[in-house]
Amino acid sequence: MKYTSNTGLLARISYAFQETTDESTDAILVASARHLAKLNLIVPFVNVFYTGLELQYVGSQTTLAGNRTDDFVIANLTFSSGDYFGPLEVSATIFNLAGNRYGVPGYLEHTQDVIKQDGRTFQLKVGYRY
């Protein structure tokens, strides 16, 4: 679902319910979350700059060893220049804003059953449209 207002506010929400199984064994596939959800809010300010907030929810997943990971929610925050600099776009994003600790299932090439993911990270991006 998507909502856009005449003020430039943009809101999107999505949810997926899935059940992925191996056809030959009916076993739930490794690293396949049953529930996935995402919420995005983009808010303009000073006419050309934008702030975006994204929330992601990933449900519990089965590991190769037959264990389950914890479900998790992470938030990402982005500041973008929009068209302020003409064809040059500058943005800064903080991923995993709250610094949540979570893990995802490893696979055959990994020694870990669950691979811990990074805490809070930062990205600065400069792009040029032509």
Buried (B, 14 or more C-beta within 10 A) or exposed (E): EEEEEEEBEBBBEEEEEEEEEEEEEEEBEBBBBBEBBBBBBBBBEEEEBBEBBBBBBBBEBBBBEEEEBEBBEBBBBBBBBBEBEEEEBBBEBBBBBEEEEBBBBBEEEEEEBBBEBEEEEEEEEEEEEE
